[in-house]
């Protein structure tokens, strides 16, 4: 994947939140911000996406690392440290957004005739 360097001025609160999330998830701040930007782009109007993008979005799910972390944190909910609770909240938010986007993309794919309607009934 090609990348391009950019310099951004962001509000102090947003920068603090990005640094906090990066530290809690052992990632670079830049990677956190890129993930956030990707989520915003993904949340754009599904109807404006190409057929290939709609199909790809309708099949998305958490990556393996996020799924493993979510499962681990959910299994240990009662004993989580504050940073782990923060990470669990963030993963659940990502999961919820993903489900909403996936359902919107699936609906759009059905409307376009790209995939059959769930349950096999005609629309």
Secondary structure, DSSP 8 states (H G I E B T S, - for coil): -----------HHHHHHHHHHHHHHT--HHHHHHHHHHHHHHTS-GGGS-HHHHHHHHT----HHHHHHHHHHHHTGGG--HHHHHHHHHHHHHHHHHHHHHHHHHHHHHHTTSS--TTS---
